[in-house]
């Protein structure tokens, strides 16, 4: 019997393996990963520095221990070069691997915006443990950090690094923090608390050049202003890894296109996690990945299962001013309404039927996310 082959050892890949093993103890599984395969929580990378955590301390379970516990074959540090769909075979650095079903849980890469300047190549990003290790090494001799990107990850890093004593500058073309998820009145709640920690903001502009300047860097922005920093960190978002699927002839859009059963345009190949586009949506958050992995495990175990997503609030790790948001699509019909203001704000998004279908909670109201989720219409 050919195995189920899972590509990727992040939250998506390992959750799928664990859920599948709950349903079937005997089906052969091979997990292939281009890194060590050690399991860690990727969201902790953006708030671990203030806690003085080294990369090794973020590992929750060593790869060999997971493989023994879940009884699968692990191929770590192994690149996959191609998918041969007709033969149901992978071309890898470890040789050819046949599969009965293939799951792509290969994640996403940091978006690299085009930059000019003699130090454009020195800009850092953090997407895995090795990136985090590199950032820690660089921060050891730094005092100031410029962060390109004022979205969720950029603000989490800004809070974390400011708490650790660094002077942080955030640069974003949007008008306020986390503009992609939050209404303006909620997003602006972050400005003062992070400023009090030593974070300065440049909105409505973007970095165009990064040049070496002494031991640090000078960033030239699109409004012709400049920012000086010892380290430049890019946090402008993630782009699903689709090239392997595209080369194999699978349907890809922003991510690898899959249906509610996580099935791609090839009935033997599935996609899960940051690389997947589920019925037109990319959902690169923990809760959607967990729900999708459970549903896919049932499908691979022989059930006729489809993923059904409940309301899934997103928690932003900015302890200076906590945030919880149940996002709504940018083109959703309806309006945001302020429901309460105090040390933060409570806002709800109401559709044309006056049903609450989303919310934004900041500061003292962030702890109300369970109550607000229960109030939202199905």
Long-range contacts (C-beta under 8 A, 24 or more apart in sequence): 1-27, 1-28, 1-100, 2-28, 2-88, 2-98, 2-99, 2-100, 3-27, 3-28, 3-29, 3-30, 3-73, 3-98, 3-99, 3-100, 4-28, 4-29, 4-30, 4-99, 4-100, 4-101, 4-102, 4-103, 4-300, 5-29, 5-30, 5-31, 5-32, 5-90, 5-97, 5-99, 5-101, 5-102, 5-103, 6-30, 6-31, 6-32, 6-103, 6-105, 7-31, 7-32, 7-33, 7-80, 7-102, 7-103, 7-104, 7-105, 7-106, 7-244, 8-32, 8-33, 8-104, 8-105, 8-106, 8-107, 8-273, 8-275, 9-33, 9-35, 9-37, 9-38, 9-39, 9-63, 9-76, 10-42, 10-105, 10-107, 10-273, 10-274, 11-41, 11-42, 11-273, 11-286, 11-289, 11-290, 12-105, 12-107, 12-272, 12-273, 12-274, 12-289, 12-292, 12-293, 13-103, 13-105, 13-272, 13-273, 14-39, 14-66, 15-289, 15-290, 15-293, 15-294, 16-103, 16-105, 16-272, 16-293, 16-296, 16-297, 16-300, 17-66, 17-70, 17-72, 18-70, 19-293, 19-294, 19-296, 19-297, 19-298, 20-297, 20-300, 20-301, 21-70, 21-71, 21-72, 22-297, 23-297, 23-298, 23-301, 24-301, 25-71, 27-300, 27-301, 28-72, 28-73, 29-70, 29-71, 29-72, 29-73, 30-72, 30-73, 30-74, 30-75, 30-97, 30-99, 31-67, 31-72, 31-73, 31-74, 31-75, 32-75, 32-78, 32-80, 32-90, 32-92, 32-94, 32-97, 33-63, 33-74, 33-75, 33-76, 33-77, 33-78, 34-77, 34-78, 34-79, 34-80, 35-76, 35-77, 35-128, 35-129, 35-130, 36-63, 36-76, 36-77, 37-63, 37-66, 37-67, 37-74, 37-76, 38-62, 38-63, 38-129, 39-63, 39-66, 40-129, 42-128, 43-286, 43-317, 45-126, 45-127, 45-128, 45-129, 45-131, 45-132, 46-126, 46-153, 46-156, 46-157, 46-160, 46-317, 47-156, 47-159, 47-160, 47-317, 47-319, 48-132, 48-160, 49-135, 49-136, 49-139, 49-160, 49-161, 49-164, 50-160, 50-161, 50-163, 50-164, 52-164, 54-133, 54-136, 55-129, 55-130, 55-132, 55-133, 55-136, 58-129, 58-132, 59-129, 80-244, 82-244, 82-247, 82-248, 83-244, 83-245, 83-247, 83-248, 83-269, 84-248, 85-248, 85-249, 85-266, 85-268, 85-269, 88-268, 99-268, 100-268, 101-268, 101-269, 101-270, 101-300, 102-268, 102-269, 102-270, 103-269, 103-270, 103-271, 103-272, 103-296, 103-300, 104-244, 104-245, 104-256, 104-264, 104-269, 104-270, 104-271, 104-272, 104-275, 104-276, 105-271, 105-272, 105-273, 105-275, 106-241, 106-244, 106-273, 106-275, 107-240, 107-241, 107-273, 107-274, 107-275, 108-238, 108-239, 108-240, 108-241, 108-274, 108-275, 108-284, 109-238, 109-239, 109-241, 110-234, 110-235, 110-236, 110-237, 110-238, 110-239, 111-234, 111-236, 111-237, 111-238, 111-239, 112-234, 113-148, 113-206, 113-207, 113-234, 113-236, 115-207, 115-208, 115-209, 115-210, 116-208, 116-209, 116-210, 117-209, 117-210, 117-211, 117-220, 118-211, 118-212, 119-210, 119-211, 119-212, 119-217, 119-232, 120-209, 120-210, 122-210, 122-212, 122-217, 122-232, 123-148, 123-210, 123-232, 123-233, 123-234, 124-231, 124-232, 124-233, 124-234, 125-233, 125-234, 125-235, 126-157, 126-233, 126-235, 127-238, 135-231, 135-233, 138-231, 139-164, 139-166, 139-231, 141-230, 142-166, 142-216, 142-230, 142-231, 143-167, 143-230, 144-168, 144-169, 144-216, 144-228, 144-229, 144-230, 144-231, 145-169, 145-229, 145-230, 145-231, 145-232, 145-233, 146-171, 146-207, 146-217, 146-219, 146-227, 146-229, 146-231, 146-232, 146-233, 147-171, 147-233, 147-234, 147-235, 148-172, 148-206, 148-207, 148-232, 148-233, 148-234, 148-235, 148-236, 149-234, 149-235, 149-236, 149-237, 150-174, 150-176, 150-177, 150-178, 150-179, 150-201, 150-203, 151-177, 151-178, 151-179, 151-180, 151-181, 151-235, 151-236, 151-237, 152-178, 152-180, 152-181, 152-314, 152-316, 153-235, 153-237, 154-235, 154-236, 155-190, 155-194, 155-316, 155-318, 156-316, 156-317, 156-318, 157-233, 157-235, 158-194, 158-199, 159-194, 159-197, 159-199, 159-317, 159-318, 159-319, 159-320, 160-317, 162-194, 162-197, 162-198, 162-199, 162-320, 163-197, 163-319, 163-320, 166-198, 167-198, 167-200, 168-197, 168-198, 168-199, 168-200, 169-199, 169-200, 169-201, 169-202, 169-227, 169-229, 170-199, 170-200, 170-201, 170-202, 171-202, 171-205, 171-206, 171-207, 171-219, 171-221, 171-227, 172-201, 172-202, 172-203, 172-206, 173-203, 173-204, 173-205, 173-206, 173-222, 174-203, 174-204, 175-203, 175-204, 176-203, 177-201, 178-316, 178-323, 181-314, 181-316, 181-325, 181-327, 181-360, 182-323, 182-325, 182-360, 183-336, 183-347, 183-349, 183-360, 185-336, 185-338, 185-345, 185-347, 186-323, 186-325, 186-345, 186-347, 186-360, 186-361, 186-362, 189-321, 189-323, 189-344, 189-345, 189-362, 189-363, 190-318, 190-320, 190-321, 190-323, 190-362, 193-318, 193-320, 193-321, 194-318, 194-320, 194-321, 196-320, 197-320, 202-227, 207-232, 238-274, 238-284, 240-274, 240-275, 240-276, 240-277, 240-282, 241-274, 241-275, 242-275, 245-269, 245-271, 245-275, 252-277, 253-277, 253-280, 254-282, 255-282, 260-306, 260-307, 260-308, 261-295, 261-296, 261-299, 261-305, 261-306, 261-307, 262-292, 262-295, 262-296, 262-299, 262-307, 263-299, 270-296, 270-299, 270-300, 272-296, 278-307, 283-309, 285-312, 285-314, 287-312, 287-313, 288-312, 311-373, 311-376, 313-359, 313-369, 313-372, 313-373, 315-366, 315-369, 321-362, 321-363, 322-362, 322-363, 322-366, 322-367, 323-360, 323-361, 323-362, 323-366, 324-359, 324-360, 324-361, 324-366, 324-368, 324-369, 324-372, 325-358, 325-359, 325-360, 325-361, 326-358, 326-359, 326-360, 326-369, 326-372, 326-373, 326-376, 327-358, 328-357, 328-358, 332-357, 332-358, 336-360, 340-365, 346-372, 348-372, 351-377, 353-377
